[in-house]
Amino acid sequence: MSIFEQLVGGCKIPELIPVRQKFPRPVLKDPVSALRKEILESKLLERVPRGSRVAITAGSRGIANLDLITRELVNILSEAGAEPFIFPAMGSHGGATGAGQEEVLRSYGLSEEKLGVPIKSSMDVVKLGYTDDYIPVYVDHKAVTEADAIIVVNRIKPHTTFRGTYESGLAKMLAIGMGKQQGAEICHSTGPLNMSGRIESIARMIIEKTNIAFGIGILENAYDETCKLAVLAPEDILDQEPVLLEEARELMAQIYFKNYDVLVVDEIGKNISGTGMDPNIVGRYTTDTIKNENWMQRIVVLDLTGQTYGNANGIGLADICSKKAFEKINFEKTYPNCLTTRVVLSAKIPVVMNSDRQAIQAAIKTCFDLDLNKVRLVRIKNTLQLEQISISEALLTEALAHPMLDVPEQKARPLLFDSRGNILE
């Protein structure tokens, strides 16, 4: 018997009950048609003359319908006589290489074959100059030198490591995404407390100095569905984005339980959140600019998603992880992000246990003041898919009393494990 088995093997894992969480659900049933309608009604297509070469941003987040939205945007531009191409706008992601960033886009269904237009991926940048507060501003070389106009596309939502007027959205795509590794480095260099202000300052200069035709802000509901598309003139982006950010904040999913012992997260990844698992959901943050909520004592991570390609950014928020998750970490994919952002907590390694079973047992074992017969445990697939979760019996009374929770079947069932101690679905 291994020392781990001796130390944690006696911890009983509670049986779990499936629970359905309910959230407001505004949704665009046909985002493709909605995009076409918004663009045509905005009259902003008039800013793209026939024959214009148009660079379209594509980021590294798992945005719902991004492939459909991008393809329709390409179609609309082509019909108008423009010559669009795609360029990755994702800062230092994809291992901070042109090939790595193109690989990220391909994983989201954004390829030359599927879109029918070139993807021009490079880490080369052009220096536009300095902001009024003397911040150097960089923009993707190909977007500036090989395009007559740029269209910025991004989801607008609360950021995972800082708060401010501008968080994740079009302004951040301009300042950090289009700035590639150098732009990301500059934005992050003074820390998260100053991030929103820097984003605004850099984005403002890029809007002034380059030909941004328009921006497309995407909002999603709590079910990871497109619920709004905002087509904005460049002169309106910085005024309208804060309003859309607050709207996005109200739409976010959550875990309704705010006092429990252990959170089991089946998977994390860059396609789930920039920080692997969204700190806004789990209540833990990688910087001290946002106060931790401390809703639970321990977080367990069991696996990395296939679409994260070994990028384990965010695993540092966990206390325990499985060996399965640890062995999938690609440090060359993980570390460029934290070295650029200076947020090293994101990539710290938690306690590694041999199996899913041992990881959960270790989390229970290391909780304080815990009644082992009444462990308050929540299990989720990831921080994007929160409609269906599981809870231990110790949380059942609270669940039954909550108006936004349904408990279709109150019978608890044990987790089943294979011969290696990993969860069987």
Secondary structure as UniProt FT lines:
FT   HELIX           3..8
FT   TURN            9..10
FT   STRAND          16..21
FT   HELIX           31..42
FT   HELIX           44..47
FT   TURN            50..51
FT   STRAND          53..58
FT   TURN            64..65
FT   HELIX           66..79
FT   TURN            80..81
FT   STRAND          83..88
FT   TURN            91..93
FT   HELIX           94..96
FT   HELIX           98..107
FT   TURN            108..109
FT   HELIX           112..115
FT   STRAND          125..130
FT   TURN            132..133
FT   STRAND          136..140
FT   HELIX           141..145
FT   STRAND          149..155
FT   HELIX           170..172
FT   HELIX           173..177
FT   TURN            178..179
FT   HELIX           180..188
FT   TURN            189..190
FT   HELIX           192..194
FT   HELIX           195..209
FT   STRAND          212..220
FT   TURN            222..223
FT   STRAND          226..232
FT   HELIX           234..251
FT   STRAND          262..265
FT   TURN            270..272
FT   TURN            274..275
FT   HELIX           279..282
FT   TURN            288..289
FT   STRAND          298..301
FT   HELIX           306..308
FT   TURN            309..310
FT   TURN            313..314
FT   HELIX           315..317
FT   STRAND          320..322
FT   HELIX           323..327
FT   HELIX           331..341
FT   HELIX           344..347
FT   STRAND          351..353
FT   HELIX           356..365
FT   TURN            372..373
FT   STRAND          377..380
FT   STRAND          388..392
FT   HELIX           393..395
FT   HELIX           396..401
FT   TURN            403..404
FT   STRAND          405..406
FT   TURN            419..420
//
